[in-house]
Amino acid sequence: MTLSLHRLTVPAYLRGLRTLTRYLDHAATWARANDTDPDTLAAARLAPDMLPLAGQIQRASDTSKNAIARLLGVDPPRFADEETTLGELRERLARTITFVESADPAAIDAAAAREITLTFGTLSRRFDGESYVLEFALPNFYFHLATTHAILRHAGVPIGKLDYLGAT
């Protein structure tokens, strides 16, 4: 069985982005039931040197839209990292979903051998499209998805493994 780059990326990103959207719904419901301002959860974090919930969702959004754009050979949509409320984060996820859904499957599949170079400060790494997806883009996306899950669980939001897997 052969898996295409489109099949490896778009459905995975859409499922994860929709999971993040449901997480925000669970967080808001939990906060209201516990007489807590839901938007305070946007600043929740696991450790002082880690990004807060808002930053984790912004990075998951960036990772998915930037990966699709790199595979397509286009500039990604730019979203300022200014979200401070659950509603604003939900809107960002909706914009990201719209972009990912618009990706042409054939164009993504054609990117398996496309050279993709990532630069972080003085570090630079070159990938072909397939390696980029498997070694960087998907692991990075799932890191931020799992960290969002952990932040909300740590805050007391009743989400579990089935929520993470998109089964609820």
DSSP file (Angstrom, degrees, kcal/mol; ACC not computed):
  #  RESIDUE AA STRUCTURE BP1 BP2  ACC     N-H-->O    O-->H-N    N-H-->O    O-->H-N    TCO  KAPPA ALPHA  PHI   PSI    X-CA   Y-CA   Z-CA
    1    1 A M              0   0    0      0, 0.0     2,-0.5     0, 0.0     0, 0.0   0.000 360.0 360.0 360.0 131.6    0.0    0.0    0.0
    2    2 A T        -     0   0    0      0, 0.0     2,-0.5     0, 0.0     0, 0.0  -0.870 360.0-153.9-105.1 133.8    1.4    3.4   -1.0
    3    3 A L        -     0   0    0     -2,-0.5     2,-0.2     3,-0.0     3,-0.0  -0.911  12.3-142.0-106.0 132.8    0.6    6.5    1.0
    4    4 A S     >  -     0   0    0     -2,-0.5     4,-1.9     1,-0.1     5,-0.2  -0.487  23.3-114.5 -86.1 161.0    0.7    9.9   -0.7
    5    5 A L  H  > S+     0   0    0      1,-0.2     4,-1.8     2,-0.2     5,-0.3   0.891 118.6  54.8 -60.9 -38.6    2.0   13.0    0.9
    6    6 A H  H  > S+     0   0    0     99,-0.3     4,-1.3     1,-0.2     3,-0.3   0.949 108.4  47.4 -59.5 -47.5   -1.5   14.5    0.7
    7    7 A R  H  4 S+     0   0    0      1,-0.2     5,-0.3     2,-0.2    -1,-0.2   0.829 113.0  49.9 -64.9 -31.6   -2.9   11.5    2.6
    8    8 A L  H  < S+     0   0    0     -4,-1.9    -1,-0.2     3,-0.1    -2,-0.2   0.783 124.3  25.2 -74.8 -27.7   -0.2   11.7    5.2
    9    9 A T  H  X S+     0   0    0     -4,-1.8     4,-3.1    -3,-0.3     5,-0.3   0.901 113.5  49.1-105.2 -63.6   -0.7   15.4    5.8
   10   10 A V  H  X S+     0   0    0     -4,-1.3     4,-2.8    -5,-0.3     5,-0.2   0.904 114.8  42.7 -56.8 -52.1   -4.1   17.0    5.1
   11   11 A P  H  > S+     0   0    0      0, 0.0     4,-2.4     0, 0.0    -1,-0.2   0.903 116.4  50.0 -61.7 -37.5   -6.3   14.4    7.0
   12   12 A A  H  > S+     0   0    0     -5,-0.3     4,-2.4     2,-0.2    -2,-0.2   0.934 113.5  44.9 -64.7 -45.6   -3.9   14.4    9.9
   13   13 A Y  H  X S+     0   0    0     -4,-3.1     4,-3.1     2,-0.2     5,-0.3   0.930 113.6  49.6 -64.7 -44.4   -3.8   18.1   10.2
   14   14 A L  H  X S+     0   0    0     -4,-2.8     4,-2.3    -5,-0.3     5,-0.2   0.920 111.7  48.5 -62.5 -42.6   -7.5   18.5    9.8
   15   15 A R  H  X S+     0   0    0     -4,-2.4     4,-2.1    -5,-0.2    -1,-0.2   0.940 115.0  45.2 -61.9 -46.4   -8.2   15.9   12.5
   16   16 A G  H  X S+     0   0    0     -4,-2.4     4,-2.4     2,-0.2    -2,-0.2   0.900 112.6  50.0 -65.2 -41.4   -5.7   17.5   14.9
   17   17 A L  H  X S+     0   0    0     -4,-3.1     4,-1.9     1,-0.2    -1,-0.2   0.884 112.1  48.2 -65.3 -37.8   -7.0   21.1   14.2
   18   18 A R  H  X S+     0   0    0     -4,-2.3     4,-2.3    -5,-0.3    -1,-0.2   0.856 109.1  53.7 -70.5 -34.1  -10.5   19.9   14.8
   19   19 A T  H  X S+     0   0    0     -4,-2.1     4,-2.6    -5,-0.2    -2,-0.2   0.927 107.7  50.6 -62.6 -44.5   -9.4   18.2   18.0
   20   20 A L  H  X S+     0   0    0     -4,-2.4     4,-2.0     1,-0.2    -2,-0.2   0.892 108.7  52.3 -60.2 -39.4   -7.9   21.5   19.2
   21   21 A T  H  X S+     0   0    0     -4,-1.9     4,-1.7     1,-0.2    -1,-0.2   0.923 110.2  47.6 -62.8 -44.0  -11.2   23.2   18.4
   22   22 A R  H  X S+     0   0    0     -4,-2.3     4,-2.9     1,-0.2    -2,-0.2   0.885 107.4  57.4 -64.5 -37.5  -13.1   20.7   20.5
   23   23 A Y  H  X S+     0   0    0     -4,-2.6     4,-2.8     1,-0.2    -1,-0.2   0.918 105.3  50.5 -57.5 -42.8  -10.5   21.1   23.3
   24   24 A L  H  X S+     0   0    0     -4,-2.0     4,-2.4     2,-0.2    -1,-0.2   0.888 109.9  50.4 -64.0 -37.8  -11.3   24.8   23.3
   25   25 A D  H  X S+     0   0    0     -4,-1.7     4,-2.4     2,-0.2    -2,-0.2   0.935 112.0  47.0 -63.9 -46.0  -15.0   24.0   23.6
   26   26 A H  H  X S+     0   0    0     -4,-2.9     4,-2.8     1,-0.2    -2,-0.2   0.907 111.9  51.9 -60.3 -41.9  -14.4   21.6   26.5
   27   27 A A  H  X S+     0   0    0     -4,-2.8     4,-2.7    -5,-0.2    -2,-0.2   0.918 110.4  47.2 -62.5 -44.6  -12.2   24.2   28.2
   28   28 A A  H  X S+     0   0    0     -4,-2.4     4,-2.4     2,-0.2    -1,-0.2   0.915 113.6  48.0 -64.7 -42.7  -14.9   26.9   27.9
   29   29 A T  H  X S+     0   0    0     -4,-2.4     4,-2.1     2,-0.2    -2,-0.2   0.930 113.6  47.3 -62.9 -46.0  -17.6   24.5   29.2
   30   30 A W  H  X S+     0   0    0     -4,-2.8     4,-1.2     2,-0.2    -2,-0.2   0.922 111.5  50.9 -61.4 -44.8  -15.3   23.4   32.1
   31   31 A A  H ><>S+     0   0    0     -4,-2.7     5,-2.9     1,-0.2     3,-0.6   0.927 110.5  47.9 -61.9 -45.6  -14.4   27.0   33.0
   32   32 A R  H ><5S+     0   0    0     -4,-2.4     3,-1.4     1,-0.2    -1,-0.2   0.906 110.6  51.9 -62.2 -40.2  -18.0   28.1   33.1
   33   33 A A  H 3<5S+     0   0    0     -4,-2.1    -1,-0.2     1,-0.3    -2,-0.2   0.717 113.8  45.4 -68.0 -19.8  -19.0   25.2   35.3
   34   34 A N  T <<5S-     0   0    0     -4,-1.2    -1,-0.3    -3,-0.6    -2,-0.2   0.075 114.9-111.8-112.1  22.1  -16.2   26.0   37.7
   35   35 A D  T < 5S+     0   0    0     -3,-1.4     2,-0.4     1,-0.2    -3,-0.2   0.870  73.8 135.4  50.2  43.9  -16.8   29.8   37.9
   36   36 A T      < -     0   0    0     -5,-2.9    -1,-0.2    -6,-0.1    -2,-0.2  -0.939  65.8-109.9-120.8 142.6  -13.6   30.5   36.0
   37   37 A D    >   -     0   0    0     -2,-0.4     3,-1.8     1,-0.2     4,-0.4  -0.616  27.1-145.6 -68.6 116.5  -13.0   33.0   33.2
   38   38 A P  G >  S+     0   0    0      0, 0.0     3,-1.5     0, 0.0     4,-0.3   0.832  93.8  63.7 -55.1 -33.3  -12.5   30.7   30.2
   39   39 A D  G >  S+     0   0    0      1,-0.3     3,-1.0     2,-0.2     4,-0.3   0.684  85.5  71.9 -71.2 -16.1  -10.0   33.1   28.7
   40   40 A T  G X  S+     0   0    0     -3,-1.8     3,-1.2     1,-0.2    -1,-0.3   0.779  86.8  67.6 -66.5 -23.1   -7.6   32.7   31.6
   41   41 A L  G X  S+     0   0    0     -3,-1.5     3,-1.4    -4,-0.4    12,-0.4   0.770  83.3  72.0 -67.0 -24.3   -6.8   29.2   30.2
   42   42 A A  G <  S+     0   0    0     -3,-1.0    12,-2.5    -4,-0.3    13,-0.3   0.786 101.4  45.0 -61.0 -25.4   -5.2   30.8   27.1
   43   43 A A  G <  S+     0   0    0     -3,-1.2    -1,-0.3    -4,-0.3    -2,-0.2   0.440  87.3 118.2 -97.1  -1.2   -2.3   31.8   29.5
   44   44 A A    <   +     0   0    0     -3,-1.4     9,-2.4    -4,-0.2     2,-0.3  -0.370  39.2 174.4 -67.9 144.6   -2.0   28.4   31.2
   45   45 A R        -     0   0    0      7,-0.2     6,-0.1   106,-0.1    -2,-0.0  -0.966  38.9-131.7-147.4 161.5    1.3   26.6   30.8
   46   46 A L  S    S+     0   0    0      5,-0.4    -1,-0.1    -2,-0.3     5,-0.0   0.833  92.4   9.7 -83.0 -35.3    3.0   23.5   32.1
   47   47 A A  S >  S-     0   0    0      4,-0.2     3,-2.1     1,-0.1    -1,-0.3  -0.979  77.5-110.7-145.4 152.7    6.3   25.1   33.0
   48   48 A P  T 3  S+     0   0    0      0, 0.0    -1,-0.1     0, 0.0    -2,-0.0   0.794 117.1  48.2 -56.8 -29.9    7.5   28.7   33.2
   49   49 A D  T 3  S+     0   0    0      2,-0.1     2,-0.3    -3,-0.0     0, 0.0   0.293  97.6  88.4 -97.6  12.1    9.8   28.3   30.2
   50   50 A M  S <  S-     0   0    0     -3,-2.1     5,-0.1     1,-0.1     6,-0.0  -0.748  86.8 -97.2-104.9 156.1    7.2   26.7   28.0
   51   51 A L        -     0   0    0     -2,-0.3    -5,-0.4     1,-0.1    -4,-0.2  -0.379  42.8-116.9 -64.1 147.0    4.7   28.4   25.7
   52   52 A P     >  -     0   0    0      0, 0.0     4,-2.3     0, 0.0    -7,-0.2  -0.173  39.6 -84.6 -74.8 178.5    1.2   28.9   27.2
   53   53 A L  H  > S+     0   0    0     -9,-2.4     4,-2.4   -12,-0.4     5,-0.2   0.906 130.9  53.1 -50.4 -47.9   -1.9   27.3   25.7
   54   54 A A  H  > S+     0   0    0    -12,-2.5     4,-2.5     1,-0.2    -1,-0.2   0.915 109.5  48.8 -57.6 -43.5   -2.3   30.1   23.2
   55   55 A G  H  > S+     0   0    0    -13,-0.3     4,-2.4     2,-0.2    -1,-0.2   0.868 109.1  52.6 -65.0 -37.2    1.3   29.6   22.0
   56   56 A Q  H  X S+     0   0    0     -4,-2.3     4,-2.2     2,-0.2    -1,-0.2   0.919 112.2  44.9 -65.0 -42.5    0.8   25.9   21.6
   57   57 A I  H  X S+     0   0    0     -4,-2.4     4,-2.4     2,-0.2    -2,-0.2   0.896 112.0  52.5 -69.3 -39.0   -2.3   26.4   19.5
   58   58 A Q  H  X S+     0   0    0     -4,-2.5     4,-2.9    -5,-0.2    -2,-0.2   0.917 110.8  47.9 -60.7 -42.5   -0.6   29.1   17.5
   59   59 A R  H  X S+     0   0    0     -4,-2.4     4,-3.1     2,-0.2    -2,-0.2   0.885 110.6  50.6 -67.8 -37.9    2.4   26.7   16.8
   60   60 A A  H  X S+     0   0    0     -4,-2.2     4,-2.0     2,-0.2     5,-0.2   0.914 113.1  47.1 -64.0 -41.1    0.1   23.9   15.8
   61   61 A S  H  X S+     0   0    0     -4,-2.4     4,-2.5     2,-0.2     5,-0.3   0.947 114.9  45.7 -61.7 -49.8   -1.7   26.3   13.4
   62   62 A D  H  X S+     0   0    0     -4,-2.9     4,-2.9     1,-0.2     5,-0.4   0.921 111.0  52.5 -61.3 -45.1    1.6   27.5   12.0
   63   63 A T  H  X S+     0   0    0     -4,-3.1     4,-2.0     1,-0.2    -1,-0.2   0.921 113.6  42.7 -59.4 -45.1    3.1   24.1   11.6
   64   64 A S  H  X S+     0   0    0     -4,-2.0     4,-2.1    -5,-0.2    -2,-0.2   0.946 119.1  40.9 -70.4 -47.7    0.1   22.8    9.7
   65   65 A K  H  X S+     0   0    0     -4,-2.5     4,-2.3    -5,-0.2    -2,-0.2   0.888 117.0  49.1 -70.4 -36.2   -0.4   25.8    7.4
   66   66 A N  H  X S+     0   0    0     -4,-2.9     4,-2.8    -5,-0.3    -1,-0.2   0.891 110.2  51.6 -69.2 -38.0    3.3   26.3    6.8
   67   67 A A  H  X S+     0   0    0     -4,-2.0     4,-2.4    -5,-0.4     5,-0.2   0.944 111.9  46.0 -62.5 -47.0    3.9   22.6    6.0
   68   68 A I  H  X S+     0   0    0     -4,-2.1     4,-2.1     1,-0.2    -2,-0.2   0.929 114.0  48.8 -62.4 -44.2    1.1   22.7    3.4
   69   69 A A  H  X>S+     0   0    0     -4,-2.3     5,-2.3     1,-0.2     4,-1.4   0.917 110.6  50.4 -62.6 -43.4    2.4   25.9    1.9
   70   70 A R  H  <5S+     0   0    0     -4,-2.8     3,-0.3     1,-0.2    -1,-0.2   0.913 111.2  48.8 -61.9 -41.5    6.0   24.6    1.7
   71   71 A L  H  <5S+     0   0    0     -4,-2.4    -1,-0.2     1,-0.2    -2,-0.2   0.870 114.3  45.9 -65.4 -35.5    4.8   21.5    0.0
   72   72 A L  H  <5S-     0   0    0     -4,-2.1    -1,-0.2    -5,-0.2    -2,-0.2   0.653 109.9-124.1 -79.7 -15.6    2.7   23.5   -2.4
   73   73 A G  T  <5S+     0   0    0     -4,-1.4     2,-0.3     1,-0.3    -3,-0.2   0.822  71.3 117.9  74.2  31.6    5.6   26.0   -3.0
   74   74 A V  S   <S-     0   0    0     -5,-2.3    -1,-0.3    -6,-0.1    -2,-0.1  -0.807  74.0 -92.9-123.8 165.5    3.5   29.0   -2.0
   75   75 A D        -     0   0    0     -2,-0.3     3,-0.1    -3,-0.1    -9,-0.0  -0.625  45.6-124.2 -75.3 135.5    3.7   31.6    0.7
   76   76 A P        -     0   0    0      0, 0.0     2,-0.1     0, 0.0   -10,-0.1  -0.398  31.3 -93.1 -75.2 156.7    1.6   30.5    3.8
   77   77 A P        -     0   0    0      0, 0.0     2,-0.5     0, 0.0    -8,-0.1  -0.465  43.7-129.3 -63.1 143.5   -1.1   32.8    5.2
   78   78 A R        -     0   0    0     -2,-0.1     2,-0.5    -3,-0.1    -3,-0.0  -0.863  25.3-175.7-102.2 125.9    0.4   35.0    7.9
   79   79 A F        -     0   0    0     -2,-0.5     2,-0.2   -21,-0.1   -17,-0.0  -0.984  24.4-129.6-119.8 124.9   -1.4   35.1   11.2
   80   80 A A        -     0   0    0     -2,-0.5     2,-2.0     1,-0.1     3,-0.3  -0.496  22.4-123.0 -68.4 140.9   -0.2   37.5   13.9
   81   81 A D  S    S+     0   0    0      1,-0.2    -1,-0.1    -2,-0.2   -26,-0.0  -0.487  74.6 119.2 -85.4  69.4    0.3   35.7   17.2
   82   82 A E        +     0   0    0     -2,-2.0    -1,-0.2     6,-0.1     2,-0.2   0.327  28.4 129.0-116.6   5.0   -2.0   38.0   19.1
   83   83 A E        +     0   0    0     -3,-0.3   -25,-0.1     1,-0.2     3,-0.1  -0.444  16.8 160.1 -69.8 131.2   -4.8   35.7   20.3
   84   84 A T        +     0   0    0     -2,-0.2     2,-0.3   -30,-0.0   -42,-0.2   0.384  56.6  61.7-127.4  -3.0   -5.5   36.0   24.0
   85   85 A T  S  > S-     0   0    0      1,-0.1     4,-2.1   -43,-0.1     5,-0.2  -0.861  81.2-119.8-124.2 159.4   -9.0   34.4   24.2
   86   86 A L  H  > S+     0   0    0     -2,-0.3     4,-2.4     1,-0.2     5,-0.1   0.873 115.6  55.2 -63.8 -35.7  -10.4   31.0   23.5
   87   87 A G  H  > S+     0   0    0      2,-0.2     4,-2.1     1,-0.2    -1,-0.2   0.911 107.5  48.2 -63.3 -42.8  -12.7   32.6   20.9
   88   88 A E  H  > S+     0   0    0      2,-0.2     4,-2.1     1,-0.2    -1,-0.2   0.888 111.7  50.2 -65.1 -38.3   -9.8   34.2   19.1
   89   89 A L  H  X S+     0   0    0     -4,-2.1     4,-2.4     2,-0.2    -2,-0.2   0.897 108.5  52.6 -65.9 -39.4   -7.9   30.9   19.1
   90   90 A R  H  X S+     0   0    0     -4,-2.4     4,-2.1     1,-0.2    -2,-0.2   0.906 108.6  50.6 -61.1 -42.1  -11.0   29.1   17.7
   91   91 A E  H  X S+     0   0    0     -4,-2.1     4,-2.2     2,-0.2    -2,-0.2   0.903 109.0  51.3 -63.0 -41.3  -11.1   31.7   14.9
   92   92 A R  H  X S+     0   0    0     -4,-2.1     4,-2.4     1,-0.2    -2,-0.2   0.926 109.3  50.1 -61.9 -44.3   -7.4   31.1   14.1
   93   93 A L  H  X S+     0   0    0     -4,-2.4     4,-2.8     1,-0.2    -1,-0.2   0.900 108.5  53.0 -61.5 -39.6   -8.0   27.4   14.0
   94   94 A A  H  X S+     0   0    0     -4,-2.1     4,-2.2     2,-0.2    -1,-0.2   0.910 109.9  47.8 -62.5 -41.9  -11.0   27.9   11.6
   95   95 A R  H  X S+     0   0    0     -4,-2.2     4,-1.9     2,-0.2    -1,-0.2   0.888 112.4  49.8 -65.4 -38.1   -8.8   30.0    9.2
   96   96 A T  H  X S+     0   0    0     -4,-2.4     4,-2.7     2,-0.2     5,-0.2   0.928 109.4  50.9 -66.0 -44.6   -6.1   27.3    9.4
   97   97 A I  H  X S+     0   0    0     -4,-2.8     4,-2.8     1,-0.2     5,-0.2   0.917 108.2  52.9 -58.4 -44.4   -8.6   24.6    8.6
   98   98 A T  H  X S+     0   0    0     -4,-2.2     4,-1.1     1,-0.2    -1,-0.2   0.913 111.5  46.0 -58.8 -43.6   -9.9   26.6    5.6
   99   99 A F  H >< S+     0   0    0     -4,-1.9     3,-0.5     2,-0.2     4,-0.4   0.944 113.6  47.4 -65.6 -47.4   -6.4   26.9    4.2
  100  100 A V  H >< S+     0   0    0     -4,-2.7     3,-1.4     1,-0.2    -2,-0.2   0.903 110.0  53.6 -62.2 -41.0   -5.5   23.2    4.7
  101  101 A E  H 3< S+     0   0    0     -4,-2.8    -1,-0.2     1,-0.3    -2,-0.2   0.791 102.3  60.0 -62.7 -27.3   -8.8   22.1    3.2
  102  102 A S  T << S+     0   0    0     -4,-1.1    -1,-0.3    -3,-0.5    -2,-0.2   0.563  77.4 120.3 -79.6  -7.4   -8.0   24.2    0.1
  103  103 A A    <   -     0   0    0     -3,-1.4     3,-0.1    -4,-0.4   -34,-0.0  -0.346  67.7-123.6 -65.9 133.0   -4.8   22.3   -0.7
  104  104 A D     >  -     0   0    0      1,-0.2     4,-2.0    -2,-0.1     3,-0.2  -0.659  14.7-147.6 -76.2 118.1   -4.7   20.6   -4.1
  105  105 A P  H  > S+     0   0    0      0, 0.0     4,-2.6     0, 0.0   -99,-0.3   0.891  95.9  50.7 -56.0 -43.3   -3.9   16.9   -3.5
  106  106 A A  H  > S+     0   0    0      1,-0.2     4,-1.7     2,-0.2     5,-0.1   0.887 109.1  51.5 -64.5 -38.0   -2.0   16.4   -6.7
  107  107 A A  H  4 S+     0   0    0     -3,-0.2     4,-0.2     2,-0.2    -1,-0.2   0.889 111.7  46.8 -67.4 -38.3    0.2   19.4   -6.0
  108  108 A I  H >< S+     0   0    0     -4,-2.0     3,-1.8     1,-0.2    -2,-0.2   0.936 111.0  51.5 -67.2 -45.2    1.1   18.1   -2.5
  109  109 A D  H >< S+     0   0    0     -4,-2.6     3,-1.0     1,-0.3    -1,-0.2   0.828 103.8  59.1 -61.0 -31.1    1.8   14.6   -3.9
  110  110 A A  T 3< S+     0   0    0     -4,-1.7     3,-0.4     1,-0.2    -1,-0.3   0.558  92.0  72.2 -73.6  -6.8    4.1   16.2   -6.5
  111  111 A A  T X   +     0   0    0     -3,-1.8     3,-0.9    -4,-0.2    18,-0.5   0.340  59.2 107.3 -93.0   7.1    6.3   17.7   -3.7
  112  112 A A  T <  S+     0   0    0     -3,-1.0    18,-2.0     1,-0.3    19,-0.3   0.850  92.5  31.1 -55.7 -36.3    7.8   14.4   -2.4
  113  113 A A  T 3  S+     0   0    0     -3,-0.4    -1,-0.3    15,-0.2    -2,-0.1   0.448  90.2 123.2-101.8  -1.4   11.2   15.3   -3.9
  114  114 A R    <   -     0   0    0     -3,-0.9    15,-0.8    14,-0.1     2,-0.4  -0.368  66.5-119.1 -61.9 135.4   10.9   19.1   -3.5
  115  115 A E  E     -A  128   0A   0     13,-0.2     2,-0.4    14,-0.1    13,-0.2  -0.627  31.6-172.9 -77.8 131.4   13.8   20.6   -1.5
  116  116 A I  E     -A  127   0A   0     11,-2.8    11,-2.7    -2,-0.4     2,-0.5  -0.994   3.6-165.7-126.9 124.4   12.6   22.3    1.6
  117  117 A T  E     -A  126   0A   0     -2,-0.4     2,-0.4     9,-0.2     9,-0.2  -0.946   0.8-164.3-114.2 127.5   15.1   24.3    3.7
  118  118 A L  E     -A  125   0A   0      7,-2.9     7,-2.7    -2,-0.5     2,-0.5  -0.911   3.5-165.5-108.8 137.1   14.3   25.3    7.3
  119  119 A T  E     +A  124   0A   0     -2,-0.4     2,-0.5     5,-0.2     5,-0.2  -0.987  11.0 178.1-126.1 126.4   16.3   28.0    9.0
  120  120 A F  E >   -A  123   0A   0      3,-2.7     3,-2.4    -2,-0.5     2,-0.4  -0.912  67.6 -59.7-125.8 101.3   16.2   28.6   12.8
  121  121 A G  T 3  S-     0   0    0     -2,-0.5     0, 0.0     1,-0.3     0, 0.0  -0.472 122.8 -13.5  61.5-119.6   18.7   31.3   13.7
  122  122 A T  T 3  S+     0   0    0     -2,-0.4     2,-0.3    -3,-0.1    -1,-0.3   0.518 120.4  93.8 -91.6  -5.9   22.1   30.0   12.7
  123  123 A L  E <   -A  120   0A   0     -3,-2.4    -3,-2.7     2,-0.0     2,-0.4  -0.688  51.4-178.5 -90.0 140.1   20.8   26.5   12.2
  124  124 A S  E     -A  119   0A   0     -2,-0.3     2,-0.4    -5,-0.2    -5,-0.2  -1.000   4.8-173.7-137.7 138.7   19.7   25.3    8.7
  125  125 A R  E     -A  118   0A   0     -7,-2.7    -7,-2.9    -2,-0.4     2,-0.4  -0.998  10.1-152.2-136.7 133.1   18.3   21.9    7.7
  126  126 A R  E     +A  117   0A   0     -2,-0.4     2,-0.3    -9,-0.2    -9,-0.2  -0.859  20.2 170.1-106.1 138.7   17.5   20.7    4.2
  127  127 A F  E     -A  116   0A   0    -11,-2.7   -11,-2.8    -2,-0.4     2,-0.3  -0.907  33.5-123.2-133.2 160.2   14.8   18.1    3.5
  128  128 A D  E  >  -A  115   0A   0     -2,-0.3     4,-2.7   -13,-0.2     5,-0.2  -0.672  48.3 -98.0 -90.5 167.2   13.1   16.6    0.6
  129  129 A G  H  > S+     0   0    0    -15,-0.8     4,-2.1   -18,-0.5   -17,-0.2   0.879 122.6  48.5 -55.5 -43.8    9.3   16.9    0.8
  130  130 A E  H  > S+     0   0    0    -18,-2.0     4,-2.5     1,-0.2     5,-0.2   0.935 113.7  45.5 -64.5 -46.8    8.7   13.4    2.2
  131  131 A S  H  >>S+     0   0    0    -19,-0.3     4,-3.1     1,-0.2     5,-0.5   0.885 109.7  56.4 -64.0 -38.4   11.4   13.7    4.8
  132  132 A Y  I  X>S+     0   0    0     -4,-2.7     5,-2.8     2,-0.2     4,-1.6   0.933 111.4  43.1 -57.6 -46.9   10.2   17.1    5.8
  133  133 A V  I  <>S+     0   0    0     -4,-2.1     5,-2.4    -5,-0.2    -2,-0.2   0.953 121.8  37.8 -64.0 -50.5    6.7   15.7    6.5
  134  134 A L  I  <5S+     0   0    0     -4,-2.5    -2,-0.2     1,-0.2    -1,-0.2   0.829 125.9  33.6 -75.4 -33.6    7.8   12.6    8.3
  135  135 A E  I  <5S+     0   0    0     -4,-3.1    -3,-0.2    -5,-0.2    -1,-0.2   0.678 135.3   5.5 -99.4 -19.9   10.8   13.9   10.3
  136  136 A F  I  X<S+     0   0    0     -4,-1.6     4,-2.5    -5,-0.5     5,-0.3   0.677 119.4  49.2-127.7 -59.9    9.8   17.5   11.1
  137  137 A A  I  ><S+     0   0    0     -5,-2.8     4,-2.3     1,-0.2    -4,-0.2   0.929 115.4  38.8 -63.2 -52.6    6.3   18.7   10.2
  138  138 A L  H  ><S+     0   0    0     -5,-2.4     4,-2.6    -6,-0.3     5,-0.2   0.943 117.6  48.5 -66.7 -46.6    4.1   15.9   11.6
  139  139 A P  H  > S+     0   0    0      0, 0.0     4,-1.9     0, 0.0    -1,-0.2   0.912 113.5  48.7 -59.1 -39.3    6.2   15.3   14.8
  140  140 A N  H  X S+     0   0    0     -4,-2.5     4,-1.8     2,-0.2    -2,-0.2   0.920 111.2  49.9 -65.3 -43.7    6.2   19.1   15.5
  141  141 A F  H  X S+     0   0    0     -4,-2.3     4,-2.1    -5,-0.3    -1,-0.2   0.943 112.1  47.0 -59.2 -48.8    2.4   19.3   14.9
  142  142 A Y  H  X S+     0   0    0     -4,-2.6     4,-2.8     1,-0.2     5,-0.2   0.820 106.0  59.8 -67.3 -29.9    1.7   16.4   17.3
  143  143 A F  H  X S+     0   0    0     -4,-1.9     4,-2.4    -5,-0.2    -1,-0.2   0.949 109.7  42.3 -58.8 -48.1    4.1   17.8   19.9
  144  144 A H  H  X S+     0   0    0     -4,-1.8     4,-2.0     2,-0.2    -2,-0.2   0.845 114.1  51.6 -71.8 -32.6    1.9   21.0   20.1
  145  145 A L  H  X S+     0   0    0     -4,-2.1     4,-2.1     2,-0.2    -1,-0.2   0.943 113.4  44.2 -64.6 -48.1   -1.3   19.0   20.0
  146  146 A A  H  X S+     0   0    0     -4,-2.8     4,-2.5     1,-0.2    -2,-0.2   0.873 112.4  52.3 -65.8 -37.2   -0.2   16.8   22.9
  147  147 A T  H  X S+     0   0    0     -4,-2.4     4,-2.6    -5,-0.2    -1,-0.2   0.887 107.5  52.0 -68.1 -37.8    1.2   19.7   24.9
  148  148 A T  H  X S+     0   0    0     -4,-2.0     4,-2.3     2,-0.2     5,-0.2   0.935 110.0  49.9 -59.3 -45.9   -2.2   21.5   24.5
  149  149 A H  H  X S+     0   0    0     -4,-2.1     4,-2.5     1,-0.2    -2,-0.2   0.935 111.3  48.6 -56.7 -48.1   -3.9   18.4   25.8
  150  150 A A  H  X S+     0   0    0     -4,-2.5     4,-2.7     1,-0.2    -1,-0.2   0.888 109.3  52.0 -63.5 -40.5   -1.4   18.3   28.8
  151  151 A I  H  X S+     0   0    0     -4,-2.6     4,-1.8     2,-0.2    -1,-0.2   0.939 112.3  45.4 -61.4 -46.6   -2.0   21.9   29.6
  152  152 A L  H  X>S+     0   0    0     -4,-2.3     5,-2.4     2,-0.2     4,-0.7   0.899 113.5  48.9 -67.0 -39.7   -5.7   21.5   29.7
  153  153 A R  H ><5S+     0   0    0     -4,-2.5     3,-1.1     1,-0.2    -1,-0.2   0.926 110.2  52.2 -62.6 -43.7   -5.6   18.3   31.7
  154  154 A H  H 3<5S+     0   0    0     -4,-2.7    -1,-0.2     1,-0.3    -2,-0.2   0.854 107.4  52.6 -60.7 -34.6   -3.2   20.0   34.2
  155  155 A A  H 3<5S-     0   0    0     -4,-1.8    -1,-0.3    -5,-0.2    -2,-0.2   0.645 126.2-102.3 -76.1 -14.4   -5.7   22.9   34.5
  156  156 A G  T <<5 +     0   0    0     -3,-1.1    -3,-0.2    -4,-0.7    -2,-0.1   0.399  68.4 149.9 110.5  -1.9   -8.4   20.4   35.3
  157  157 A V      < -     0   0    0     -5,-2.4     2,-2.1    -6,-0.2    -1,-0.3  -0.494  51.2-124.9 -67.6 127.5  -10.3   20.2   32.0
  158  158 A P        +     0   0    0      0, 0.0     2,-0.3     0, 0.0    -1,-0.1  -0.454  59.8 133.6 -81.0  75.1  -11.8   16.7   31.8
  159  159 A I        -     0   0    0     -2,-2.1     2,-0.2   -10,-0.1    -3,-0.1  -0.883  29.4-177.7-116.0 153.8  -10.4   15.5   28.4
  160  160 A G     >  -     0   0    0     -2,-0.3     4,-2.0     1,-0.0     3,-0.5  -0.668  45.2 -71.0-138.0-168.4   -8.8   12.1   27.9
  161  161 A K  H  > S+     0   0    0      1,-0.2     4,-2.4     2,-0.2     6,-0.2   0.861 125.3  56.3 -60.6 -38.9   -7.1    9.9   25.4
  162  162 A L  H  4>S+     0   0    0      1,-0.2     5,-2.7     2,-0.2     6,-0.6   0.861 106.8  51.1 -64.0 -33.5  -10.3    9.4   23.4
  163  163 A D  H >45S+     0   0    0     -3,-0.5     3,-1.2     3,-0.2    -1,-0.2   0.924 109.5  50.5 -65.1 -43.6  -10.6   13.1   23.0
  164  164 A Y  H 3<5S+     0   0    0     -4,-2.0    -2,-0.2     1,-0.3    -1,-0.2   0.885 110.1  49.9 -60.5 -39.4   -7.0   13.3   21.8
  165  165 A L  T 3<5S-     0   0    0     -4,-2.4    -1,-0.3    -5,-0.2    -2,-0.2   0.501 114.6-118.1 -80.1  -2.9   -7.7   10.5   19.3
  166  166 A G  T < 5S+     0   0    0     -3,-1.2    -3,-0.2    -4,-0.3    -2,-0.1   0.716  77.3 126.3  77.2  20.4  -10.8   12.4   18.0
  167  167 A A      <       0   0    0     -5,-2.7    -4,-0.2     1,-0.2    -5,-0.1   0.457 360.0 360.0 -92.6  -0.9  -13.1    9.6   19.0
  168  168 A T              0   0    0     -6,-0.6    -1,-0.2    -5,-0.2    -5,-0.1   0.425 360.0 360.0-110.4 360.0  -15.5   11.7   21.1
